[in-house]
Amino acid sequence: MVEVKHIIKSFDGRVILNDISAIFETGKTNLIIGQSGSGKTVLLKTIIGLLRPDSGQILYDGRNFVGLKKRELNVLRREMGMLFQGSALFDSMTVLENVMFPLDMFSSDPYKEREKRAMFCLERVNLPDAAHLYPSEISGGMMKRAAIARAIALNPMYLFCDEPNSGLDPKTSLLIDDLIHDITKDYKMTTIINTHDMNSVMNIGETIIFIKEGVLEWRGTSDEVISSNNKALNDFVFASDLFRKVKEIEGQEQEKK
């Protein structure tokens, strides 16, 4: 479980995160949603330590990330996996070498064991046949799957995903969503996803926080999104004709009951 308590973060006197408190549960896909500029990316970067909060606590199963000593911090970082928005694969490495990279950096296992672990991760994301290929030789969806394999190579307790469906077609996006959800369940990870993809919200949003202008405006589940009376959330979620229609149908059904 990851918990943030009263997080405040500002830049040049401008408050970006204003007293954010939230709990991200283990074994669930926890989503952070909000418009561009809402502060959700700053929150994710603060949680993983790329930014330091002005005040507040970030607790990883009770460990205060902000106050950890260097040795303790290094241990915690090894328990974290990261899926970047652009996959961030190394062009000069094969898919297998990319997945092995964190193992080569942090594992003392023999080469054959590291290779075996990397191949297992590629099999887990249905990508073993692409092990010998380079990123330029595979599709965007395959690159995302390879990036997921790399993110779980060290068997992390915490998985962070920054806009995992960015640049993908709807069908591939659903496949990536389902893969992240299944891996979260299988490995009992605490997964935190930063997204503005409403299909992801409805498909895998087990716990959701909605941020508006640096303030935690709403929290709930994908089931509760449709029935919410929060105007700011509704304006964000039902901006598309499709989701607006879903909201209208839901309202009509409620009137019939």
VOPAGU-2260 file (C-alpha; in pm, 1 decimal, decimal comma):
REM VOPAGU-2260
SITE   aa  ch    i         X         Y         Z
SITE  MET   A    0       0,0       0,0       0,0
SITE  VAL   A    1     113,6     351,6     -79,5
SITE  GLU   A    2     -30,8     640,5     116,6
SITE  VAL   A    3      21,1    1012,7      65,8
SITE  LYS   A    4     -64,4    1248,7     350,4
SITE  HIS   A    5    -117,4    1622,3     313,9
SITE  ILE   A    6     121,1    1660,4      19,9
SITE  ILE   A    7     193,0    2018,5     -80,5
SITE  LYS   A    8     415,2    2102,7    -377,9
SITE  SER   A    9     476,5    2441,3    -533,2
SITE  PHE   A   10     697,3    2593,6    -800,5
SITE  ASP   A   11     809,0    2956,3    -780,6
SITE  GLY   A   12     539,8    3033,7    -525,6
SITE  ARG   A   13     259,5    2871,0    -726,7
SITE  VAL   A   14      90,7    2580,8    -546,8
SITE  ILE   A   15      58,7    2279,0    -778,1
SITE  LEU   A   16     -52,5    2020,3    -520,9
SITE  ASN   A   17    -263,8    2154,6    -237,4
SITE  ASP   A   18    -294,4    1922,7      64,4
SITE  ILE   A   19    -335,9    1594,7    -127,9
SITE  SER   A   20    -411,2    1284,1      79,9
SITE  ALA   A   21    -491,5     945,6     -77,2
SITE  ILE   A   22    -449,2     571,7     -29,7
SITE  PHE   A   23    -338,5     344,6    -316,3
SITE  GLU   A   24    -427,1     -13,2    -231,4
SITE  THR   A   25    -222,3    -329,3    -279,0
SITE  GLY   A   26    -341,1    -570,9    -548,0
SITE  LYS   A   27    -550,7    -304,0    -718,7
SITE  THR   A   28    -514,2     -72,4   -1015,9
SITE  ASN   A   29    -520,4     275,7    -863,6
SITE  LEU   A   30    -580,1     556,2   -1113,4
SITE  ILE   A   31    -496,2     926,6   -1095,7
SITE  ILE   A   32    -704,1    1126,0   -1344,1
SITE  GLY   A   33    -744,1    1491,4   -1431,1
SITE  GLN   A   34    -707,0    1742,9   -1709,5
SITE  SER   A   35    -369,0    1852,8   -1843,6
SITE  GLY   A   36    -217,2    2088,4   -1589,4
SITE  SER   A   37    -425,4    1953,5   -1301,9
SITE  GLY   A   38    -121,5    1832,4   -1109,2
SITE  LYS   A   39    -156,6    1457,7   -1161,2
SITE  THR   A   40     186,2    1418,8   -1324,3
SITE  VAL   A   41     347,5    1624,1   -1048,1
SITE  LEU   A   42     178,7    1397,5    -793,1
SITE  LEU   A   43     311,3    1082,8    -959,8
SITE  LYS   A   44     663,6    1228,3    -983,1
SITE  THR   A   45     643,7    1325,4    -617,2
SITE  ILE   A   46     532,5     978,3    -513,9
SITE  ILE   A   47     826,3     811,6    -690,6
SITE  GLY   A   48    1079,1    1065,4    -565,7
SITE  LEU   A   49    1157,2    1260,8    -880,7
SITE  LEU   A   50    1019,1    1566,1    -701,2
SITE  ARG   A   51    1039,6    1642,8    -330,5
SITE  PRO   A   52     722,5    1772,8    -163,5
SITE  ASP   A   53     728,7    2098,4      27,9
SITE  SER   A   54     551,6    1918,1     310,4
SITE  GLY   A   55     362,0    1597,2     378,9
SITE  GLN   A   56     438,4    1226,2     392,1
SITE  ILE   A   57     466,7     947,6     134,4
SITE  LEU   A   58     433,2     607,5     299,5
SITE  TYR   A   59     530,2     280,7     132,6
SITE  ASP   A   60     377,5      15,9     358,1
SITE  GLY   A   61     450,4     240,3     653,2
SITE  ARG   A   62     795,5     357,5     539,6
SITE  ASN   A   63     813,4     734,4     503,1
SITE  PHE   A   64     980,0     781,7     163,6
SITE  VAL   A   65    1063,0    1146,3     233,3
SITE  GLY   A   66    1263,6    1064,4     545,9
SITE  LEU   A   67    1451,8     750,8     437,4
SITE  LYS   A   68    1830,8     732,1     460,1
SITE  LYS   A   69    2029,0     661,0     143,3
SITE  ARG   A   70    2065,2     287,4     206,7
SITE  GLU   A   71    1696,4     244,2     288,7
SITE  LEU   A   72    1605,6     454,3     -13,3
SITE  ASN   A   73    1811,1     231,4    -245,0
SITE  VAL   A   74    1632,6     -76,9    -109,1
SITE  LEU   A   75    1292,7      82,3    -170,7
SITE  ARG   A   76    1383,2     191,5    -523,5
SITE  ARG   A   77    1459,6    -169,6    -612,4
SITE  GLU   A   78    1104,0    -254,3    -512,7
SITE  MET   A   79     964,0      -6,2    -766,7
SITE  GLY   A   80     886,7     -68,8   -1134,7
SITE  MET   A   81     819,8     213,1   -1382,1
SITE  LEU   A   82     635,9     213,8   -1714,2
SITE  PHE   A   83     713,1     539,3   -1893,9
SITE  GLN   A   84     480,1     717,0   -2133,5
SITE  GLY   A   85     702,2     661,3   -2437,7
SITE  SER   A   86     813,9     309,7   -2333,9
SITE  ALA   A   87    1173,5     445,7   -2306,2
SITE  LEU   A   88    1337,1     137,8   -2454,7
SITE  PHE   A   89    1702,5     164,5   -2554,3
SITE  ASP   A   90    1723,7     168,0   -2934,7
SITE  SER   A   91    2067,4       7,3   -2940,3
SITE  MET   A   92    1954,6    -293,5   -2734,9
SITE  THR   A   93    1740,2    -588,2   -2835,5
SITE  VAL   A   94    1408,2    -641,0   -2658,3
SITE  LEU   A   95    1568,9    -909,4   -2441,3
SITE  GLU   A   96    1860,3    -682,4   -2353,2
SITE  ASN   A   97    1617,9    -404,9   -2260,8
SITE  VAL   A   98    1430,9    -633,9   -2021,2
SITE  MET   A   99    1760,4    -759,0   -1876,5
SITE  PHE   A  100    1886,3    -404,7   -1815,5
SITE  PRO   A  101    1752,8    -362,4   -1457,7
SITE  LEU   A  102    1866,5    -716,0   -1376,6
SITE  ASP   A  103    2216,5    -637,7   -1503,4
SITE  MET   A  104    2216,7    -320,8   -1292,2
SITE  PHE   A  105    2079,0    -454,6    -964,7
SITE  SER   A  106    2094,1    -835,2    -962,4
SITE  SER   A  107    2399,7   -1042,0    -869,0
SITE  ASP   A  108    2254,6   -1357,0   -1026,9
SITE  PRO   A  109    2459,0   -1533,1   -1297,8
SITE  TYR   A  110    2394,6   -1424,1   -1657,3
SITE  LYS   A  111    2192,5   -1736,0   -1741,6
SITE  GLU   A  112    1961,5   -1674,3   -1445,6
SITE  ARG   A  113    1911,3   -1311,5   -1545,5
SITE  GLU   A  114    1839,3   -1416,7   -1903,1
SITE  LYS   A  115    1593,8   -1681,3   -1781,3
SITE  ARG   A  116    1411,3   -1422,1   -1568,9
SITE  ALA   A  117    1395,8   -1177,4   -1861,8
SITE  MET   A  118    1255,0   -1444,5   -2092,4
SITE  PHE   A  119     995,9   -1535,4   -1829,3
SITE  CYS   A  120     885,1   -1171,9   -1818,2
SITE  LEU   A  121     863,2   -1158,0   -2197,8
SITE  GLU   A  122     653,1   -1473,9   -2196,2
SITE  ARG   A  123     429,8   -1315,9   -1931,2
SITE  VAL   A  124     352,4   -1028,9   -2170,3
SITE  ASN   A  125     319,8   -1265,6   -2470,5
SITE  LEU   A  126     634,0   -1138,2   -2639,5
SITE  PRO   A  127     896,6   -1419,5   -2635,0
SITE  ASP   A  128     931,7   -1428,2   -3013,4
SITE  ALA   A  129    1044,5   -1064,8   -3019,8
SITE  ALA   A  130    1339,9   -1116,9   -2782,7
SITE  HIS   A  131    1600,1   -1085,2   -3060,4
SITE  LEU   A  132    1440,2    -783,0   -3228,0
SITE  TYR   A  133    1522,6    -414,9   -3175,8
SITE  PRO   A  134    1261,9    -154,0   -3071,6
SITE  SER   A  135    1258,4     -10,6   -3424,2
SITE  GLU   A  136    1148,1    -350,0   -3554,7
SITE  ILE   A  137     835,5    -386,3   -3338,8
SITE  SER   A  138     502,5    -201,7   -3309,0
SITE  GLY   A  139     408,1      56,5   -3047,6
SITE  GLY   A  140     193,5    -194,1   -2862,1
SITE  MET   A  141     477,9    -446,1   -2857,2
SITE  MET   A  142     711,5    -177,5   -2723,8
SITE  LYS   A  143     467,5    -110,6   -2438,9
SITE  ARG   A  144     454,7    -480,8   -2359,5
SITE  ALA   A  145     834,8    -499,4   -2364,1
SITE  ALA   A  146     845,0    -199,1   -2130,5
SITE  ILE   A  147     602,5    -375,8   -1894,2
SITE  ALA   A  148     827,2    -684,0   -1899,0
SITE  ARG   A  149    1123,8    -463,9   -1806,1
SITE  ALA   A  150     921,8    -294,1   -1530,9
SITE  ILE   A  151     843,3    -626,8   -1362,7
SITE  ALA   A  152    1186,2    -784,6   -1416,8
SITE  LEU   A  153    1294,2    -723,1   -1056,9
SITE  ASN   A  154     958,0    -848,6    -926,5
SITE  PRO   A  155     858,8    -508,9    -782,7
SITE  MET   A  156     611,8    -448,3    -503,2
SITE  TYR   A  157     505,1    -117,6    -658,2
SITE  LEU   A  158     433,8     -44,3   -1024,4
SITE  PHE   A  159     395,1     307,9   -1161,8
SITE  CYS   A  160     253,2     376,1   -1507,9
SITE  ASP   A  161     261,8     716,6   -1674,8
SITE  GLU   A  162      -2,9     739,2   -1950,2
SITE  PRO   A  163      50,0     373,3   -2051,9
SITE  ASN   A  164    -191,7     397,2   -2347,4
SITE  SER   A  165     -48,4     713,2   -2499,4
SITE  GLY   A  166     -20,3     678,9   -2877,5
SITE  LEU   A  167    -195,6     342,2   -2895,5
SITE  ASP   A  168    -509,9     249,5   -3086,4
SITE  PRO   A  169    -820,9     159,8   -2878,7
SITE  LYS   A  170    -786,8    -216,7   -2923,0
SITE  THR   A  171    -420,4    -220,8   -2822,2
SITE  SER   A  172    -497,5      13,0   -2531,7
SITE  LEU   A  173    -747,2    -237,4   -2393,9
SITE  LEU   A  174    -488,5    -514,9   -2422,6
SITE  ILE   A  175    -234,2    -308,1   -2229,2
SITE  ASP   A  176    -496,2    -222,3   -1964,6
SITE  ASP   A  177    -587,7    -587,2   -1918,4
SITE  LEU   A  178    -220,6    -687,7   -1901,6
SITE  ILE   A  179    -141,6    -430,9   -1631,7
SITE  HIS   A  180    -453,5    -532,5   -1437,3
SITE  ASP   A  181    -372,3    -904,5   -1458,0
SITE  ILE   A  182      -9,3    -855,7   -1355,9
SITE  THR   A  183    -119,7    -641,8   -1062,2
SITE  LYS   A  184    -346,5    -922,2    -940,1
SITE  ASP   A  185    -100,7   -1204,0   -1008,3
SITE  TYR   A  186     191,7   -1038,7    -828,1
SITE  LYS   A  187     -14,3    -850,9    -566,8
SITE  MET   A  188     151,2    -521,7    -653,9
SITE  THR   A  189      43,4    -171,9    -566,3
SITE  THR   A  190     -12,9     -22,6    -911,2
SITE  ILE   A  191     -59,9     350,6    -963,9
SITE  ILE   A  192    -156,9     472,4   -1310,5
SITE  ASN   A  193    -156,1     831,7   -1428,4
SITE  THR   A  194    -403,9     859,6   -1717,7
SITE  HIS   A  195    -663,3    1069,1   -1895,3
SITE  ASP   A  196    -793,1     770,7   -2095,8
SITE  MET   A  197   -1155,6     724,0   -1995,0
SITE  ASN   A  198   -1161,4     374,4   -2142,0
SITE  SER   A  199    -893,9     280,9   -1888,3
SITE  VAL   A  200   -1096,1     443,5   -1611,2
SITE  MET   A  201   -1403,6     237,4   -1693,3
SITE  ASN   A  202   -1210,2     -81,7   -1771,3
SITE  ILE   A  203    -964,9    -114,2   -1481,9
SITE  GLY   A  204   -1034,8     175,4   -1242,0
SITE  GLU   A  205   -1063,4      -8,1    -912,3
SITE  THR   A  206    -976,3     299,8    -710,6
SITE  ILE   A  207    -971,2     645,2    -871,4
SITE  ILE   A  208    -875,3     990,4    -754,7
SITE  PHE   A  209    -967,1    1295,5    -962,2
SITE  ILE   A  210    -749,4    1604,2    -926,9
SITE  LYS   A  211    -855,8    1950,9   -1036,6
SITE  GLU   A  212    -620,3    2246,6   -1012,8
SITE  GLY   A  213    -404,6    2070,6    -756,2
SITE  VAL   A  214    -690,6    1971,4    -526,5
SITE  LEU   A  215    -824,8    1620,8    -472,8
SITE  GLU   A  216   -1176,3    1680,8    -603,7
SITE  TRP   A  217   -1322,1    1326,8    -595,0
SITE  ARG   A  218   -1238,8     966,9    -516,0
SITE  GLY   A  219   -1423,2     643,9    -591,9
SITE  THR   A  220   -1439,9     346,4    -830,8
SITE  SER   A  221   -1521,6     304,8   -1198,2
SITE  ASP   A  222   -1874,2     199,1   -1101,1
SITE  GLU   A  223   -1920,1     520,7    -906,2
SITE  VAL   A  224   -1791,9     745,7   -1184,4
SITE  ILE   A  225   -2111,9     710,4   -1387,6
SITE  SER   A  226   -2343,0     790,6   -1096,4
SITE  SER   A  227   -2134,7    1071,6    -946,3
SITE  ASN   A  228   -2297,8    1412,3    -894,7
SITE  ASN   A  229   -1962,8    1591,3    -882,2
SITE  LYS   A  230   -1988,4    1858,0   -1153,2
SITE  ALA   A  231   -1613,7    1893,8   -1210,5
SITE  LEU   A  232   -1577,0    1517,3   -1250,4
SITE  ASN   A  233   -1876,7    1496,9   -1483,3
SITE  ASP   A  234   -1741,6    1779,3   -1699,1
SITE  PHE   A  235   -1413,8    1589,2   -1731,2
SITE  VAL   A  236   -1548,6    1236,6   -1775,9
SITE  PHE   A  237   -1842,6    1314,5   -2002,6
SITE  ALA   A  238   -1663,6    1554,3   -2234,2
SITE  SER   A  239   -1699,9    1295,6   -2512,5
SITE  ASP   A  240   -2036,5    1222,8   -2675,6
SITE  LEU   A  241   -2002,6     852,9   -2594,7
SITE  PHE   A  242   -1969,1     894,3   -2218,0
SITE  ARG   A  243   -2231,3    1169,5   -2213,0
SITE  LYS   A  244   -2473,2     923,4   -2373,0
SITE  VAL   A  245   -2385,1     661,4   -2110,5
SITE  LYS   A  246   -2463,0     916,1   -1838,6
SITE  GLU   A  247   -2799,0     997,6   -1996,8
SITE  ILE   A  248   -2895,8     630,9   -2022,8
SITE  GLU   A  249   -2792,0     573,0   -1662,1
SITE  GLY   A  250   -3012,7     863,6   -1553,8
SITE  GLN   A  251   -3311,0     732,8   -1750,7
SITE  GLU   A  252   -3275,9     390,0   -1589,8
SITE  GLN   A  253   -3264,4     545,9   -1244,0
SITE  GLU   A  254   -3589,3     733,7   -1316,6
SITE  LYS   A  255   -3763,4     408,9   -1411,5
SITE  LYS   A  256   -3680,9     246,7   -1080,0
